[in-house]
Amino acid sequence: MTSVNLTISRTDLLNAQTALRGVKNGTPRVIMRAINRTLSGVRTDAVSEIRNQAPLKAKVVRDTMRIHKASLVDPSGKLESRGHGVPLIHYSARQTKKGVTFSIHKGGKRDLLTHAFIAAMRSGHRGVFTRQGLKKHATGKKPTPGVAYAALPRRYRLPIREEFGPAVPTIMGMDRVYKKIQGKAGKRLKKNFDHELKYLLSKL
């Protein structure tokens, strides 16, 4: 799991407490609204930065993310990404005669996974699979021209294993990615905090 936590600076907090002195739950309300207003924008930034690093669709990245909103009782909020490896099919996987090629880094060199194949399961799930039984086969690691691997004896065809690429939380936790997300989050929070403070003061 990788998370982005939102916190108000001590200076902004003291300024709000001074300006809202005597207003019931004034400061907690400003903090709660500012954080919750910021979180959706942080998620958008996180999806964008992760997709700048890996050739993943926005939905694949967004589906790993959860927003934990702030409240008056608990004036803290965070965006977290959870999940294990992403199915390799999502890393621009392509079937070739030698196996399956894919790219972990957006715009980067494509790698080849020999003996691999792309298939759809009965459930409709598509993935990149390898035949574990081929390790016993005399053809070795490199594909042998003319060999129909799907027609080999069962002991060579099965079992099969789905292959996975890096997890979204792992990409999000990369130093260069995380710093950009956190930096944008800080700017968003500052802007929203000032907005919510001015709005509440205007209502007094």
Sequence and secondary structure as in RCSB ss.txt:
>XXXX:A:sequence
MTSVNLTISRTDLLNAQTALRGVKNGTPRVIMRAINRTLSGVRTDAVSEIRNQAPLKAKVVRDTMRIHKASLVDP
SGKLESRGHGVPLIHYSARQTKKGVTFSIHKGGKRDLLTHAFIAAMRSGHRGVFTRQGLKKHATGKKPTPGVAYA
ALPRRYRLPIREEFGPAVPTIMGMDRVYKKIQGKAGKRLKKNFDHELKYLLSKL
>XXXX:A:secstr
 EEEEE   HHHHHHHHHHTTTSTTHHHHHHHHHHHHHHHHHHHHHHHHHHHHS   HHHHHTTEEEE   SSS 
 EEEEE  SEEEGGGTT EE SSEEEE SSTTS  EEEET EEEE TTS EEEEEEGGGGGSTT SS  TT  GG
GS HHHH  EEE EEEEHHHHHTSHHHHHHHHHHHHHHHHHHHHHHHHHHHHH 
